[in-house]
Every structure is written in C-alpha cells, then in structure tokens.
C-alpha cells in the first residue's frame, strides 16, 4: 500500500483507536462485568501470542550474523537490565501514572469522567495499558519506520485494524483512559516516523530484530498485567528499546 505522505499510517491508526474507543465507551456499560472480564482476558492471551512471535526475532539469522550466535539472548538480557535500571532510577512508570492521573482530573472537570480512587485507578490502567500495547509492539516500531522510509503503510494499516478492535474492547472495560491513548499513538508513532525520515536506511536488519525481540518481551509484561498475573512495571523497562540497537552496534564493533 502506497504511503502517500509520511505520517499517513499514524493518522489512520489514531482514527481507528479513537473510533473504537468511542464505540466501546458508548456500548461498554451495557455489557455485564463478567463479559468485560472475558474480553480483557482474550486481549491478554492475544497480546501474549503477539509477544511470543515478536520475541522469536532473537533467533534471526541477520542478528546472529551481526553479533555471533551466542550473543543475541545476552543482548536482549543486557537491554532489559540496563533499561530497567535506568527506567527505575528515572521512575518512568510512576511518572506515567502521575501524568495519567493529572490528565484524568482534567478530563473529569471538562467531560464529567469518573472521580475518586476507583475511577482514577481505572483511568490510569486504561490509558497506560492501551498506550503501551499500541506503542510498544513491533508493528508500531517497524510500521512507523517503514512509513518514514517511504516503504508504504501496510504494517500500520494492519495495526490500525487490530488497534481499532482492541480499543473498543478496552474502552468497554476501562473507559475514557483508552480514548486518550490515541494521543500517545500520535506522539510515539509520529516521532518514530520522523526518525525513519531522518535516518533513512541507516538501521540494519539486525538492529530492528534486536529491538523487536525486546519489544516482544515488553509485550509479555503487558499480557501478564492484562491477565492479572503480575503487575510488571513495563513503563520502567521502556529504555530497553533504546539499548537494544546500541548493544548490537557495540558487540558488532568488538567482534
């Protein structure tokens, strides 16, 4: 699919998330709580499937050729450890939750959103979970870069369809917080598209594979949160996405 102009894929994605969230908010209250719980569990399982498929990029032949057959797993581990340490020191998860709380208060005053501890927690979980799910996945990264590189918006078109249905399901459970995740999509994917326009083809296949594998493990964390197994602070792990290509370059240079 022809990209038209850089950023078209992100605009399409923002539109589908917005429409899906609005429909979910409109119809969500009509669904029993047990139905919404099942929907969230289904999303968690599908997210886990996507995470596994993404994480398998650690076995990529291109990555092994660039850093050696024994290094890819260590690069992913190093990226997560370094990213987690930096993210924890910067308190990224806590800052994201504070930002979500501030946005929720503004939305409450202007649009009559839920207030109180339960409403605030629901808003934060919806905004943070949806934002991470929509922005951290490989389709978000690869699709935005491809859009910026002029390779078309096929990946973002697929992602937009998936995100539209996901935002509908999420909004039926978490409410208006999911709608605000469209802003996160616009900012993150817009910046990634700009990176693609600026850097051109500098990033190698090995860099992308390492980044995708790390992103897959972050998606595992999101899936565990959705399934209410463990509240992994995925926000604190986000810097790992920056460390992955840096470690690939470092290991390649030292070989």
C-alpha positions as CSV (number, residue, x, y, z in Angstrom):
1,X,0.0,0.0,0.0
2,X,1.4,3.4,-1.1
3,X,2.3,5.5,2.0
4,X,1.0,8.7,0.3
5,X,2.9,11.0,2.7
6,X,4.9,10.3,5.8
7,X,2.6,10.1,8.8
8,X,-0.5,8.9,6.9
9,X,-0.3,5.5,8.7
10,X,-0.2,7.1,12.1
11,X,-3.2,9.3,11.3
12,X,-5.1,6.2,10.2
13,X,-4.1,4.5,13.5
14,X,-5.2,7.4,15.6
15,X,-8.5,7.5,13.8
16,X,-9.2,3.8,14.4
17,X,-8.2,3.9,18.1
18,X,-10.5,7.0,18.6
19,X,-13.5,5.4,16.8
20,X,-13.0,2.1,18.6
21,X,-12.7,3.7,22.0
22,X,-15.8,5.9,21.4
23,X,-17.9,2.9,20.4
24,X,-16.6,0.9,23.4
25,X,-17.4,3.8,25.8
26,X,-20.8,4.1,24.3
27,X,-21.7,0.4,24.5
28,X,-19.5,-0.8,27.3
29,X,-21.9,-0.1,30.1
30,X,-24.4,-2.4,28.5
31,X,-22.1,-5.4,28.9
32,X,-22.1,-7.4,32.2
33,X,-18.8,-7.2,34.1
34,X,-18.2,-10.9,33.5
35,X,-18.3,-10.3,29.7
36,X,-15.9,-7.4,30.0
37,X,-13.5,-9.6,32.1
38,X,-13.6,-12.3,29.5
39,X,-12.8,-9.7,26.8
40,X,-9.9,-8.4,28.7
41,X,-8.6,-12.0,29.2
42,X,-8.9,-12.6,25.5
43,X,-6.9,-9.5,24.8
44,X,-4.3,-10.6,27.3
45,X,-3.9,-14.0,25.6
46,X,-3.7,-12.5,22.1
47,X,-1.1,-10.0,23.4
48,X,0.9,-12.9,24.8
49,X,0.7,-14.6,21.3
50,X,2.0,-11.4,19.6
51,X,4.7,-11.1,22.3
52,X,6.0,-14.6,21.7
53,X,6.1,-14.1,17.9
54,X,8.0,-10.9,18.3
55,X,10.4,-12.3,20.9
56,X,11.3,-15.1,18.5
57,X,13.2,-12.5,16.4
58,X,16.1,-13.1,18.8
59,X,16.7,-16.2,16.7
60,X,17.0,-14.1,13.5
61,X,19.9,-15.2,11.2
62,X,20.7,-11.5,10.4
63,X,21.1,-10.8,14.2
64,X,23.3,-13.8,14.7
65,X,25.4,-12.9,11.7
66,X,26.0,-9.4,13.1
67,X,26.8,-10.3,16.7
68,X,27.5,-14.0,16.8
69,X,25.3,-17.0,17.5
70,X,25.6,-16.8,21.3
71,X,25.1,-13.0,21.7
72,X,21.5,-12.3,20.8
73,X,20.0,-13.6,24.0
74,X,22.7,-11.8,26.0
75,X,21.9,-8.5,24.1
76,X,18.2,-8.8,24.9
77,X,19.1,-9.6,28.6
78,X,21.5,-6.7,28.8
79,X,19.0,-4.3,27.1
80,X,16.3,-5.2,29.7
81,X,18.7,-5.0,32.7
82,X,20.2,-1.6,31.6
83,X,16.8,-0.3,30.5
84,X,15.1,-1.5,33.7
85,X,17.8,0.2,35.9
86,X,17.6,3.5,34.0
87,X,13.8,3.4,33.9
88,X,13.6,2.6,37.6
89,X,16.0,5.4,38.5
90,X,14.0,7.8,36.4
91,X,10.8,6.4,37.9
92,X,9.2,6.3,34.4
93,X,6.3,4.1,35.5
94,X,5.5,6.4,38.4
95,X,5.7,9.5,36.3
96,X,3.5,8.0,33.6
97,X,0.9,7.1,36.3
98,X,1.2,10.7,37.7
99,X,0.7,12.1,34.2
100,X,-2.3,9.8,33.7
101,X,-3.8,10.9,37.0
102,X,-3.4,14.6,36.0
103,X,-5.0,14.0,32.6
104,X,-7.8,12.1,34.3
105,X,-8.5,15.1,36.6
106,X,-8.7,17.4,33.7
107,X,-11.0,15.1,31.8
108,X,-13.2,14.8,34.9
109,X,-13.6,18.5,35.2
110,X,-14.3,19.1,31.5
111,X,-16.2,15.9,30.5
112,X,-17.6,14.5,33.6
113,X,-15.3,11.5,33.8
114,X,-15.3,9.2,36.9
115,X,-13.6,10.6,40.0
116,X,-12.5,9.0,43.2
117,X,-9.8,6.4,43.8
118,X,-11.6,3.7,41.8
119,X,-12.2,6.0,38.8
120,X,-8.6,7.3,38.9
121,X,-7.2,3.7,39.0
122,X,-9.4,2.6,36.2
123,X,-8.4,5.6,34.1
124,X,-4.7,5.1,34.7
125,X,-4.8,1.4,34.0
126,X,-6.8,2.0,30.8
127,X,-4.5,4.8,29.5
128,X,-1.2,3.2,30.5
129,X,-2.1,-0.3,29.3
130,X,-3.6,0.8,26.0
131,X,-0.7,3.3,25.3
132,X,1.9,0.6,26.0
133,X,0.1,-2.0,24.0
134,X,-0.4,0.3,21.0
135,X,3.0,1.9,21.1
136,X,5.5,-0.7,22.2
137,X,4.6,-3.5,19.7
138,X,6.8,-4.4,16.7
139,X,4.1,-3.2,14.3
140,X,4.2,0.2,15.9
141,X,8.0,0.4,15.6
142,X,8.5,-1.3,12.2
143,X,5.4,0.2,10.7
144,X,6.3,3.8,11.7
145,X,9.8,3.4,10.5
146,X,8.6,1.9,7.2
147,X,6.2,4.8,6.8
148,X,9.0,7.3,7.4
149,X,11.3,5.4,5.0
150,X,8.7,5.6,2.2
151,X,8.1,1.9,2.1
152,X,4.4,2.2,2.5
153,X,1.9,1.9,5.4
154,X,0.9,-1.8,5.0
155,X,2.1,-2.6,8.5
156,X,0.4,0.4,10.1
157,X,-2.8,-0.4,8.2
158,X,-2.9,-3.9,9.7
159,X,-2.0,-2.4,13.1
160,X,-4.8,0.2,12.8
161,X,-7.4,-2.6,12.2
162,X,-6.2,-4.6,15.2
163,X,-5.9,-1.5,17.5
164,X,-9.5,-0.4,16.5
165,X,-11.0,-3.7,17.8
166,X,-8.6,-3.7,20.8
167,X,-9.6,-0.1,21.8
168,X,-13.3,-1.0,21.5
169,X,-12.8,-3.9,23.9
170,X,-10.5,-1.9,26.3
171,X,-12.8,1.1,26.4
172,X,-15.8,-1.1,27.3
173,X,-13.8,-2.0,30.5
174,X,-11.5,1.0,31.2
175,X,-13.5,3.9,29.8
176,X,-12.1,7.3,28.7
177,X,-8.5,6.5,29.5
178,X,-8.3,4.3,26.4
179,X,-9.6,7.2,24.3
180,X,-6.6,9.4,25.5
181,X,-4.2,6.6,24.3
182,X,-4.8,7.9,20.8
183,X,-2.7,10.9,21.8
184,X,0.1,8.5,22.9
185,X,-0.1,6.8,19.5
186,X,0.1,10.1,17.7
187,X,3.2,11.3,19.6
188,X,5.2,8.0,19.7
189,X,4.5,6.8,16.2
190,X,4.8,10.4,14.8
191,X,8.3,10.6,16.4
192,X,9.3,7.1,15.0
193,X,8.1,8.1,11.6
194,X,10.2,11.3,11.8
195,X,13.2,9.0,12.8
196,X,12.6,7.0,9.7
197,X,12.5,10.1,7.5
198,X,15.7,11.4,9.1
199,X,17.8,8.3,9.3
200,X,16.8,6.7,6.0
201,X,18.2,3.1,5.8
202,X,20.9,3.5,8.5
203,X,19.3,1.0,10.8
204,X,20.2,-2.6,9.8
205,X,18.0,-5.6,9.9
206,X,20.0,-6.8,13.0
207,X,19.2,-3.6,14.9
208,X,15.5,-4.0,14.0
209,X,15.4,-7.6,15.0
210,X,17.0,-6.9,18.4
211,X,14.6,-4.1,19.1
212,X,11.6,-6.2,18.0
213,X,12.7,-9.1,20.4
214,X,13.0,-6.7,23.3
215,X,9.6,-5.2,22.4
216,X,8.2,-8.7,22.4
217,X,9.3,-9.2,26.0
218,X,7.7,-5.9,27.0
219,X,4.5,-7.2,25.4
220,X,4.8,-10.3,27.7
221,X,4.8,-7.9,30.6
222,X,1.7,-6.2,29.3
223,X,0.0,-9.5,28.8
224,X,0.7,-10.6,32.4
225,X,-0.8,-7.3,33.6
226,X,-4.0,-7.9,31.5
227,X,-4.3,-11.4,32.8
228,X,-3.8,-10.1,36.3
229,X,-0.9,-12.5,36.9
230,X,1.7,-9.9,37.9
231,X,1.8,-6.1,37.7
232,X,5.2,-5.8,35.9
233,X,6.3,-2.1,35.7
234,X,6.6,-2.1,31.9
235,X,7.0,1.6,31.8
236,X,10.3,1.3,33.7
237,X,11.5,-1.1,31.0
238,X,10.9,1.2,28.1
239,X,14.5,2.4,27.9
240,X,15.4,-1.1,26.9
241,X,14.1,-0.3,23.4
242,X,16.9,2.2,23.0
243,X,19.6,0.0,24.5
244,X,18.9,-2.9,22.1
245,X,20.3,-1.4,18.9
246,X,23.1,0.3,20.8
247,X,24.3,-3.0,22.2
248,X,24.1,-4.6,18.7
249,X,26.3,-1.9,17.4
250,X,28.7,-2.3,20.3
251,X,29.0,-6.0,20.0
252,X,29.4,-5.9,16.2
253,X,32.2,-3.4,16.6
254,X,34.0,-5.5,19.1
255,X,33.9,-8.7,17.0
